[in-house]
Amino acid sequence: MSMLTLWRLHTAPRIFRSAYANTSLYHSENGIYGHRRKEQSRLSTEKVTQNVVTSENFQAYRLTEAYRKHGHKKATLDPLGLQQRCGAPEVELSNYGLSKDSTNQFDVNGILNNGATKLNTAQLIDTLESIYCGPIAVEFDYLQTEEREWFAHTFESQRKSLIPDERKADLAKLMLKCQAFDHFLANKFTTVKRYGGEGGESMMAIFDEIFSHSAQDDISHIVMCMPHRGRLNFLTCTLKFPPVIMFQKMKGKSELPPGAKGTGDVLSHLYTSEDIQYHGKDIHVSLIPNPSHLEANNPVAVGKARSKQQRLKVRDYSETDTSNQKVLCVQVHGDASFSAQGVVAETFGFAECPHFNVGGSIHIIVNNQLGFTTEPSRARSSLYSSCLAKINSYPVIHVNADYPEEVIRATSLAMQYQQTFGKDVIIDFICFRKYGHNELDDPTFTQPTMYNIINQRKSIPDMFSEQVITEGICNKEVLDKEVAEWNKELSNNLDMVEKHIPKAFHLQSDWSVCQQAGDVVTTWDTGVSLDTLKFVGAKSVSVPSDMNVHPTIQKTHLDRRLQKIQDGGDLDWATAEALAIGSLLYQGFNVRISGQDVGRGTFSHRHGMIVDQKTDSVYIPLNHVTDNQTGFLELANSSLSEEAVLGFEYGMSIDDPKSLIIWEAQFGDFFNGAQIMIDTYIASGELKWLLQSDLVMLLPHGMDGAGPEHSSCKIERFLQATDSSEHKVDGDNVNLQVVNATTPAQYFHLLRRQVIRNFRKPLVVVAPKTILRLPAATSTLEDMLPGKTFLPVIGDKKVKGDKVKKVIFCSGKHFYTLDKERDSRKLEDVALVRIESLCPFPAGEIQQEVTKYPNATDFLWSQEEHRNMGAWTFVSPRFNNLVGCTLRYVGRDHLGSPATGIGELHRQESIQIIEDTFS
């Protein structure tokens, strides 16, 4: 076999996941709203490939390739020198028939990209070692060929670049400020857990380079997430966060402005949204709040970045230039959590999926080489904490924190790759933690050797300052003055603690149309004119004349809906949803529905996407309501993820008050996988951080014999998560709305109310399954006209009040079972009252219903769920305390499983509930 043949085999295009990228595109000319076709990157690789590898330099080429692939194994990445490197036998000269003593010259022009032309073996080795085995190392061999060649060329070329003296001086000052801040807190607040940046101060070089590079690339918005490590340093030293607010927090005072209703959060969860300036350009940086559940903020940041792209009409939302970035997402991670928390993998899973792609994130792993007390060998199975990124074939750049200049180069390389290819890239920033998990912890209990080294070494800022002084770049007096002025500013801020009044930071700019909800429940006219309803309804099933629609869809969906709209009655759930969304689009709001199979709907009821049966092209009728349409529907069929996808949708919802964000679970209990997002963000986000969200969660629910995992959406869990009171009447200011609506019109009004009101609240909808097409569960256009609104309680119009002896309160689809049974028994002395809103609890409306039945002696709550589930434990004390009515319980008995999986037992239970209710 010839040398040329060997070379061709070695450099043949590799087949990677991204080689099949086109399969993710919609089969339509320009994609659909929220996912546009993009041209595949085709960079010139002339410099890399112009020199044909010959037999004379083939071995040199093979050695170079080996270093590119395996050099990182020999790199000096650990600032503590504790890492046991596995070595790289792949780069041994004997593998290539080479000797270091050889004086033969190799023509490396076109092989190496550092400007060298002729090198002997020793020189080649020294060059490769300096490039690939120093304090910065890379993993990129698994990239697509085009990307791989670009990466090698750019990285090797960059090794010659020099950091300007002015930049070094600025970096020295920034790191000294970071260190001084930690020292100040350590002296003034000795018992505070501040999670300082000591041992990782050069991460400030990463942020500084990202901002500098962003300004040059015309990026105007950066959305960031970051855990506690070094967060306070970053906020004060870079993002201009007022130190006085931190000091107030450390003294136990509130960070919230006067009049704001909230509970606040701990010190290390503070956040900001600030304009900073680099190279004369403003960049808006949003550092989102983080919960203590590590990595949970990743998808939230990505979702918020995606929303900003929508608002700016760039990338997937641009009708012209889809490469226009404008928005950058930066995710900061911890080493132990990055490799262990499943939400990281879930977020990578949809990173390049339609409707979730943000054009690549910059990932920074702040690698302490230690978890709380857990060492890397016990914290992960992989060589590096960053190895998870390889599931998407993303490049990894490892860098030793002791070398701030290399940190800058690493960040520059990451930014160039992200901007060139629109994909994620990882910076593995290998540093150390000067103290324990927090400053009050003693790490020598578990890591004595590591901390013996740490306690004897100089700090990174001090070492770099000595370097710039030695190089004559800056003198000690200038640096000392910088630190002194910073300490003075911090002292001044500390003196202001008792008098400073925090300024309002919430409901600013676009959110100024909103206010915090009050302590009474307000009613909003969410009706729409008949002409608009008919127009939007017809448009929701209007498709191009040449489209090949599935005959079943044509008959049961398009034709049938059009007829119902014309008749004005028998409107089902999906039609009501289309009317609500279509009317909001008509008013200029954007709507997004996300989740598994939402385009069609789990139960084949929505059909918001119509698929051509011959071409597979997708058409969304509601995006063609008018020619000058400004509001659009984004249908985002998601990956099989709950936690990351729900976090993503929450991130979108907190960014834009004029977009309605809906997440639909395939089955209600699937939210279990996203419980962290519900507890730490959705249920408590406004209380902790004053962030409002209009997120709607649709959770299909019903005890219809589907078994333990497809029956219950765990209503009781959401009700427990609310701050509804058992002793006073709820207002709009409850933290979470929970509804169990029984008619399509109710659903219509709920969706519209989410964005029509002057405040935003998350909404949990106990969504239907069996009643999606139930003839009894329909509405009319008249139910949706102006003057109509959501009814928290629906009374009984079938019976005469003075004849009623038994009043049955229920919620959700169970009503239709009871109503059918009452009709079959021809009972005229039994009233059925539907509680549509569980939270806020409608005590006043329920009292009004009770007064309609003066002769009633039996009041009961009937539910299909088990006694320790459903709404019973929530409504019972509120009926007693607020309504003045004691209920008896009818329903399934206590159970540790949501439902039985035995069909016969399920039927027996259902029959027994009916008997107990009406006996």
N, C-alpha and C positions, 0 to 999 in steps of 0.2 A: 504494500500500500504506500502511495507516494506521500511526501510531506504535505503537499497541497490538499490531497484528499483528507488527510488527518485533520488539517486545519479547518476544512469545510465542515467536517463532522463535529468538530469541537465548537464551531461558532454558528452552527445551524440554528435557525429560530426555534426557541423552546416553546412548547405549548403550555400556556398558563391560563388560569381562570379568565384573565382580562382579554385573552384572545377571543373569547366568546361573548364579549361585552354587548354585541349587537342583539343578542337574544333577549336582553332586558328591555329593548326598545319597543314601544307600541308600534303596531303595524299601521301607521298612518303617516301621512306625508311629513307633518311637522310635529309629531307627537301629540300629546293632549295637554290641557292646562296643568302646569306643575311638573311637566317632564317633556322637555324639548329634545329633539335630535341634536347631537353634537358631532362635529367632525373629529375623527380620531387624530391624535397628535402625530405629526409626521415631521420630526426634526431632522435637520441635516446631520449626518454622521460622517461626513467626508473626512474630517480630521482623524477619526478613529480607524476608518476602514480603507483609506486610500492606499496604504502600503501593503502590498501582498506579502504574507508571511512566507519566507523562503526556508529552505533546509538549513541555511546558515544561522538564521535567528529563531528557528522554530522552538528550540529548547528555551531560549530566553523568553519567548512568548508564553510557553507553558508555565514557566516559573512565575512570570508576572500574573498570569491568571490564577495560579495557586495562591499567591499573596492576596489577590483581590478577594478570593473566596475564604481563605483561612487565616489571613494576617491578624484578624481581630483576636484570635486565640492567644497570640503572643504579646498583645498590646499592653502597655503600662497604664492601666485604667484606674487602679485602686490608689487613692491618695494615702491610704494607710499601709499599703504594701502587704495586706493580709490575704488577698485572694490567691488561692492555689491554682495557678494557670495550668491548663491541661496540655499546653504545648501544641505545636502544629507540625507533626511529622510530614504533613503534606508538602511542606516547603523545604524539606531536606534536599540538598543538592544532589545527593546520590540518586534520587528519583528521576533526575533529568540528565544524568551523565555529565554533570558539570563539576568543576573543581574551582575552589576559591583562588587557588594559586595561578589559574590560567590567565594568560595575558591576551587571549583572543578578544577582539573588539566585536561587540554586537551592535547592529544597526537597530536602535530602538525607536526611531522616528516612526510614528504611527502605531506603536505598541504602547509606549508610555506617553503620557500627556503632560509632562512637566517641563518640556523644553529641551530635554536631553536628546542627543542624536547618536553618539557613539559611547558605549560603556563596556568595560571589561566585566568579568564575573563579579569581582569584589565590589566594584563600583555599583553594579546593578543591584547586588544584595543590599548594600548600604542605602541605596536610594529607596528600594522597596521597603526596607525596615523602617526608614524614616517616615515614609508615607503611610504605611499600613499598620505599623506596630508601635506607634508612639502613644501619646496621651489622648489621641483621637483615633477611633477605629470605626469601620463601617461593615454592615452586612447588607448586601444588595445583589448577590449572585442569582437569586431566585426571581429577580425582576424580569419583566418582559424585555426582549432583546433591545428594543429601542430605548427603553428607560435605563437598562443596564449600561449600555454604551454611553448614554448621556451622563449617568451617575459617575462612572469611572473617569470620564474625561473631565467633568466638572470638579470632582474631588481632587484628582491629581494636579489639575491646573491650579486649584485654590491653595495647594500647599506652599506655593511660592509667594502668595500674597502677604503683604505686610499690613499690620494694623497701624493706622496713623497715630502719631504721638499724641495729638489732641484727644483722640478717642481713648487712648490708654489713660491719660490724665483724668478724663471725665469718669472713666470706669473706676479708677482708684478712689475718687471722691465718693462715687455712688456706693461702693462697697464699704467704705469707712463710715458713711452715714448709716448704712444698714447695721453695721456692727455697733456703732454708737447708740443707736436706738435700742438694741438689745441690752447694752450695758446700762442705759438709763432706766429701763424697766426693771432690770435686775436689782438696781440700787433703790429705786423708789417703791417698787411693788414686789417685795421679796416672796410673798406667798401666792402670787398670781401665776396660773398656768398660761403662759403666753405662746408656747410652741414656737420659740424663736428660730431665726434663720442661721444661727451659728453652725459653722461647718459646711454651709451651703450658700454662703453669701454671693458666690459668683453666679448663682441663678439670676441675679439682677442683670447680669450681662445678657442672658437669654431674652428677658423681657425688653431690655433696651434695644437689642438688635431687631427683635420682632417689630417693635414700634417704628424704628428707623427704616427698616426695609418696607414696612407697610406704607409709610408715607411716600416712599419712592415708587411704590406700585399702585398708588392712588386708591388704597384701601381706606375707606372712611369710617368703617365700623368694625370693632373687634369685640367678640363675645368670649368671655373667659370663665372657666370653672377652676377651682383650686381648693385643695384640702387645707388643713389648719397650719401645716408646717411652713413657716415663713410668710404666712398670709398678712399678718399685721405689718411686717416690714415692707412688703410690697404695697400695701394700701397707703402707708404714710410716705415712704421714700419715693414712690413712683407715681401713684395715682392721686396724690394731693388730698388724701383723706385727713380731716382735721384731727390731730392727735388729742385735742381736748375731749373729743367724744369718746375716744378709747379710754382716756384717763377717768372720765366720768363713769364709764362702764366698769372699770377696775375698782372704783370706789362704791360700786353697788347702785349707781344711779341709772336711770333709763336713757336709752339712746333714741327713744321715740320723741317726736315733737309734741308740744302741748296740744291737747284736744284729740290726739290720735288714739284710736281704740285698738289696743294690742297688748301682747304680753312680752314682746321683745325676745331676744335670743342671746346665747352666750357670746363671749368676747370673740372667740375664734371663728364665728359665723358671720361677722359683719361683712357688709357688701357695699358696693358703690357703683355709680354710673356717672362717668366724668369725661369731659373733653380735655385731651392733652394735645400738645403741639410738638411736631417734629418736622424739621426742614421747612418751617413756615406753613405747615398744613395741619389742620385740625383733624384729630382722630377721636371718635367717640368710643370709649372703652367701657364695657359693661362687665363687671365682675359679679357674677350671680351669687346669691347666698348658697351656702353649702350646709347640709345636715351632717351629723356625725356618722351617718351610714356612708362609709367611704365609697367613692366612685358613683354614688347615686346621682350626683350632679352632672355627670358626663352627658347623658342624652338630653337633659334639660337645656344645657348650653347649646347643643347642636340644634335642638328645636327652636330656641330663641334666635339663633343665627339664621336658620331657614326662614323664619318669619320676617327678619329684617331684609332678606333677599326678596321676599315677596313684596314688601312695602316699597323697596327701592326699584322693583321690577328689573332685577338682574338675574343672570344665570337661567335657571329653569323658568323664570317668570318673565324673561325678556323675549320679545317676538323677533328680535334682530340679532343681537350679539350675545350668544349664550356663554361666551368666555369671560365676559365682564364680571370681575370678582366682587369688588367693593366691600364685601363682608368676609371676615376671617374668624374662624373658630379656633380657640386655643384651649387645650385641655391639659391641666396639670394633674399628675397622679403621684401616688406613693408607690414604692417598689413592691412592698408586700401585697398591697391591695390590688395593684394592677394585674398581677398574675393570678390572684385568687378570687376576685369578685366577678361573678357571672355576668353582671350588667356591662362589664367592659367588653366581653365577647359579644353580647347581644348588640351593643352599640356598633361594634365593628361589623356585625352581621348585616346591618342595613346601611352602612356607610356609603355604598355606591348604588343602592337600590333607588328606583324611581320614587320621587316624592319625599325622599329622605336625604338625598345627596346634597351636601353643601359645598362641594368642590374641594374636599379634603380639609382635615384639621391638622394643626401642629400639636403633637403630643409631647409633653415633657414629663419624664419620670424622674422625680426627685428621689434619687436612689441612695437612701441612708445605709444600705447594706444590712438592714436590720428592720424587723417589724417592731412591735411593742418590745418584746424580748426575744422574738423568734428569729433565728438565723436563716440565711437564704437556703441552706440545705434542707431545712424543715418547712420552709415557706413555699417552696415550689419544686417541681420535678425537672424543670428546664435549666439550661446553662445560664440564661439571663432572665431577668424579670420581664424583659421586653419581648420574649419569644412569641407571646400570644399574637403580636402584630403580624406574624408571618402567615396567619390563616388567610389574610387578604393580600399577601405578598407585598407588604409595605416595607420600605427600607428603614433600617435602624442605624442611628449614629450614636456611638458610645463616646463619652468624653469625660476626662478626669477633671473634677472641679478645681483642682489645684492650679489649673492652667487657664486663667480667664480669657486669654487671647484665643486659645483653641475653642473655648466655649462660644466665643463670637463666631469663629469660622464654622463650627458645627451648626449654629443657628442659621447663619447665612445660607449654608448648603441646604438645610431643611426648608427654608423659605423659598429658595430657588426651585427646589423640586416640587413643592406644593403649588407654586404659581405656574410652573411649566406644565405639569401633568394633571393638576386638579385632584390630587389624591392625598391621603393621609401619610404622615411621616413621623417617626418617633425619635426623640432625643433622649437617650439614656444618660442622664446627668448623674454621674457617680460621685457622691460626696460622703459626708459622715454627719452624725448628729452629736454635737458636743455634750449634750446632757442626755437624760433618759427620754422616754416618750414625752414627758413634760419636765419642766425644770425642778419639780418637787420629787421626782423619781430618782432612785439611785441605780444606775445601769451596771455598776460593778458587781452587783449580786449575781448577774447572769453572764456578763461579758467582760470579765476582768482584764483579759489580754488586750482587747480592742480599746478599752478606755484607759489603760495604762499608756498606750501609744497616743491616744487623743489628748490626754492631759499633759503630755510632754512636748507637744508640737506647737508651732506658731499658727496663728489664724491665717486664713486665706487673704483677708484684706491687708493684714500686716505684711505678709510676704510679698504681695503684689505692690504695695506701697514702697517697700524697700527696693523692688525692682525698678519702678519708674524713677525713684530718686537716684539709684545707681546709674541708670541710663541717661540721667540728666534731663529727663522729660519734665520733671516737676520737683520743686524743693520741699523739704519737710515743713517749712514754715507755712507754705500755702495749704498743704494738706491739714496741718494742725488747725489753721484758721477756719477751714471748712468745717471741721468737726466741732470746734468751739462755737461757731455761729449756729450750727444745728442743735447743739446742746442748749444753747440759750433759747432758741425757738421752742424746744421741748419744755424747758423750764417755764417759759411764759405761758405755754398752753396749760401746764400743770397748775399755775397760779389762777387760771380762769375757771377751774373746775366748778367752784361753788356758784359762780354767777352766769356761766354760759347756758344759753337756752338753745337746744337743738333746733335747727331749721327744718321745715317740712321738706322731705325728699321724695315723698310718694305723690302719686296723682299729678305729676308734672307733664308738661309738653302735651303730647297727644292724649294722655290720660286725664287731662284737666276737665274733660267732659264728664268724668265720673266723680263720685264722692263716696265716703264710707256710708254703708247702709245704716238706717235708723232702727230704733227699738220698737217700731210698729210695722205691721205687714201692710205694704202699699199695693194698690190695685192698678194695673196698667192696661190700657186699651190696646190689645194686640191684634185686633181684627183688621181685615183687609177688604177693600171694596169688591163687590161681586164681579165687576168687569175685569179687575186685575186678577182675581182668582181664576176666572174662566180662561183668561189669556195665558197666564202662567201654567195652568193645568194642561191646556192644549199643547203648549210648547214643551212640556215635560215628556211628551210622547211623540214629538215630531222629529222625524229622521229624514235624511236625504232620500229622494225618490229612487235613486239607483242603489240603495243599500239593501243587501240580502239579509233580511231579518229572519231569525229562526221562527218557523210557523207557530210554535207554541207561544213564543214571546209576542208575536204579532197579534195573536188572538186573545190571549189571557191578560196581556199587559197593555200593549199599545191601544188596541181597539176597545177593549173593555174600559180602560180608564177614560178614554176620550168620550165614550158614551155616558159614563157616570158623571163626568164634568158637565156634559151638556144637560143631563137630567137634574143635576144638582144634589143627588142623594146617593146613599149606599157607598159612601167614601170609606175606603179601608185605610189601614195604618200607613202603608207606603205612599198612598196618594196624599194623605194629610202631610206627611213629611216632605214630599215634593212641593206641595203648595207653600209650606212654611219656608223651605229653603229657596224656592224660586222667587217668592215675594221679597225675601231678604236680598237676594241677588239683584232684583229689580230696583231695590232701594240703594244699592251700591255697597252692601256688605259682602265680604268674602265668607265662604263657608268651606270647611274641610271636614270630611268624614274619613277616619282612619281606623284600621283594624284588619283582622284576617277575613278576607273574602267580602269586604264591604261593598264592592262594586256591584256584585250580584245580590249579596245578602246571604247569610248562613242558611236562611230558610227560603231562599229563592223568591224573595218578596220585593226587593228594592229595584233591581235592574236599572240602576243609575247609569251603567255603562251598557251600551248596546253593541254587540260584536257582530260584524259582518261574517256570514257563514261561509263565504268563499275566500275572503281575503284576510280574515282575522283582524281587520281594522276596527278600531274602537271609536265610538261616537258617544259624547255626553250631551244629551239634548238640552239640559239646563244651562249649558254654556253658550247656547245660541238663542237666548230669549229675545234679545234685541241686537240691532246692528252696532249700536254704540255702547254696548254693555261694559260696565266698569266693575261689577262684582262677579266673581266666578266661583264655581264649585270645584274643589280638588278632591277627587276620590282616590284615596291612598290605600290600595291593597297592601297590607304590611307583611313583614316576615312573621314567622311564628314566635314572636316575642311579646311578652306582656309588660314586663318592668321597663325595658328600655323604650319601647314604643309609647307607652303611657307617659313616661317621663318626657319624651320628645314632644308629645302633644301638649303637655302642661307647659313646656318651654315656649311653644308657639302661643299659647293662650295668655301668658303674662306679658307678651310683647306688644300686642295690638288689640285695643279695645273694640276695633271695628271688624274683627274677624270672629266668627263663631266656630269653635273647635269641638269636634265630636269624636269620641273614641268608643267604638262598639266592640264588646267582647264577643267572641264566637259563641260562648255560653257564659252565663253570668258568673259562675264560680271561677272562671279563668282569671279573674282579677287577682286571685290568690298569689299568682306569681309576681304581682306588682304591688304587694302590700306596702313595701317600703316607700314607694312613691305616694301612695295614698296617705300614709301616716305622716311622713316628713314634709311633704309639699302640699298636696291637694287639700287635706283637712286642716292644716295648720299654717299654711303659707302666709295668709293675710294677718293672722294673729302675731306671728313671729316677725314678719318683715314688711307688713303693710302692702303686700303684693296681691292685687286682685286678679282673679281668673274666671273666665266664663266657661271653662271646660265642662262638657257634658259627657257623662259616662252612661252608655246604654248597656244594661246588663240583663240579657234574656233570662227569665225566671219562670218557674212553674212546676208544681209537683204533678207531673203528668206521666209518671212511670218510667222516666229516662234513667233512673238509677242515681247512685250517690253523687256522681261528678257532673251531671248535666241538669240538675233540678234547681238547686237553690243558688241565688246570688248573694246569700248571707246578708239579708236585709238588716238583721240584728247587729251585725258588725259595723255597718255604716251608721246606724242610729246611735250605737254606743260611742262612735267617734264624733258625734255632734255635741255642741255646747248648749243644746236645748235644755230648758229648765223644767223640773217637775213641779216647781212652786210658783212660777210667774209665767205670764203669757209671752210666747216667742215673738220676736220681731224679724224684720228683714236681715238683721245683723247676726243671725246664726251663721256659724262657720261653714255649714254644708246643708244644701237642700236635698231632701230625699223624697221622691214622689213615686206613687204606684198608680199611674193613670189608667183609666178603663175605656177611654174613647179616643179615636183618632183626633177629634177636635181639641181635646185636652192636650194631647201631644203637640199639636200645631201651635197652640198658644204658648206652651212651655218653651219651645224652641225659639219662637220670636221674642218672647219676654227676656231671654238671656241677653240680648244685645239692644233691646229697645229701652230697657231701664237705665237709670243714671248711676248704676253701680253694677259690679260683676260678682257673681258667686258661683262656685262649682255646683253642678247639678248631677245627682245620681238618679237615673231613671230605671226603676224596676221594669224592664222592658218585656213585652209579650212574646210568646211563641205560638201557642195554639189559637190565640184570638186575633192573630194577624189577618186572618181571612174569615173569622167568625161573622156570619150575617148579622147577629145581634149586636156585634161590636163595631158599628159603623156610625158615621156622622154625615151631616149635610153641609152644603156651602153656607147655609144660613147660620150654622153654628160658628162660622169663622168670619162673620161680617163685622164691620166697625161697631163698637159698643160691647162686643163680646170679649171675654177674657178667660183665663184659667180659673176653674172653680176648685178651691181646696176641699170642699165637701160637696157631694152630690146627694140630694135628698131623694125620697121616694114619691113619685107622682102617681103611682098605681093605686095607692090605698087612701082611705079617708082617715084623717088623724084621730078622730074620736072613737073609731072602731078598733084601733090598734091596741093589742095587749102585749105583744112582744116586739122589741126593737133589736134587730141584728145589725151590728156594726161590722164592716169587713173592709178589705182593701184589695185592689187588683182584680185579676181574672177570676178569683174565687166568687166574685159577685155573680157572674153569669151562670155558674153552676147552681148557686143558691136561688137565683131568680127563676131558672128553668124548673127547679124542684118545687118552688112555691106555686108556680103556675100549674104544674101537674097535680098538685094537691088542692088547688083552688082555694088557697088560704087568703082571706081578706083581712085578717087581724094581725098580720105579720108585716112589719116594715123593714126594708133593707136600706141602710145608709152607707154610702161609700166614702171612706176617708181617702181622698186622693193625695193630699199633702200630708206626709207623716212628719216632716220637719221642714219649715216651721210648723209646729203642731197647732191646728186651727181650733183652739178651744172655744172661741166666740161663736164660730159657725156651727160647731157641734152642739153648743148650748141652745142655739136657735132651733136646731132639728129636734132636740129633746122636748122642747116646749110644745111642739106640734102634736105630741102624743100624751095628753094628760091622763089617759086611762091605762097607759102601759105599766105593767108590773114586772116584766122580765126584760132585762137589758143584758145582752151578751155580745161577746167578741168571737167571731167565727173565722178561723184561718185554716188553710190547708197545710201549713208548715207544722213542724214539731213544736211543742210547748216552749222549749228552750231556744227556739229560733223564731224567725219571722218578727212581727211587730208587737207581739203580745206584751213582753216585758217592758216595752217602751210606752205603749199606750195606756196600760193598766193604771200606773200611778198618776198619769196626767188626767185620765178620766176621773179618778178619785179626787185629786187635789184641785184641778182647774175647772172641770166641768160639773163636779158635784154628783157624779153618777158612778155607781159601783157596777162593774161588769163581771159576769161569770165567763169562764173560758170554755170554748169548744174548739177542738182541733186534735192533731196527733199528740201522742204522749211524748215525754222526754226521750231523746235518742242521742247517741254519740256520733252517729253518721247522719249526713243531711237527708238521706232517703234510703229506703230499702231497694235492693236490686232484684227482689223476687216479685214478679208480676202479680201473682195471686194475692200475696200479702198487701201489695199496694192497693189493689182493688178493694180488699176487705177494709183497709183503713179509710179509703175514700167513702165507701158506703156508710161506715160508722160515723164519720163526720157529719154527713147529711142527716142521719137518724138523730144524732145528739143535738144538732142544731134545731130541728123542727119538732122534736118530741116534747 
